Amino acid sequence: MIQLLMMTSTKIAVALRDVRRYLGILTEQEARLAYLEQAQDRVDLEWRMRELDRPRRTVSFPGNNWNL
């Protein structure tokens, strides 16, 4: 029974992966890599790498919520 469930979940995972690829939806890792590959030079690449490594900060004020 467990083996059947594992086989079924594997088939579902493969089907979802194929649908994602067909629709052109990137995983987070693929999106990060594509963003880095667009760098024009070494300085641009380093800036993009730092930007991806930097944690997102959220500033909240009463009634406002801005993502920086």
N, C-alpha and C positions, 0 to 999 in steps of 0.2 A: 504493500500500500504506500509506504513512504517513498519507495523507488518510483512508483507511478506519479506521485505528487511532485517529486523532484524533476522528473522528465517533463511533466506538464508545465511546471514553472519555467524550466529552461526553454521550452518551445515558446512560451509567452514572451520571455525576455528577448529571444531572438526575433520574434515577430515585431515587438515594439522597437527594437533597434533598427530593423529594416524600414519600418514606417518613418522613424525619425530621420533616417538617411534619405529616404525618398522625398520627404518634405523639406529637406535641407536644414533641419533644426540641429544646431551644434550643441555639443555638451559644453560645460563650462571650460574644461581643459582645451577642447578644440577651438573655442572662441578666443581664449587667451593666446593660444599659439598663433591663430590667424591675425590677431591684433599685433603681436610682436613681429610677425613676418612682414607687416606693412611699414616697418621702420625704414626710413630713407638712408640713415647712416648710423654710425656707432653711438653718437651722442643721443640721437632720437631713440635708438634701441634701449640705451641705459635709462633714459627718462621714462620710457614705457614700462620697463621692468620695475623701476621704483614705484611708478604709479600703481601697478598691479599688486605690489607687495604692501603698499600703504593701506592700513585699515580704513574703512569708510567711517567718517565721523558724522554724527547727527547732532545738530544744534536745535534745542527746543526752547521756545518761548511760549508764554501763555497764549494760546490761540494760534500759534504758528509751529510748523514743523518743517524745517529745511534740511535737506541732505547736502552736505558739502563734499 
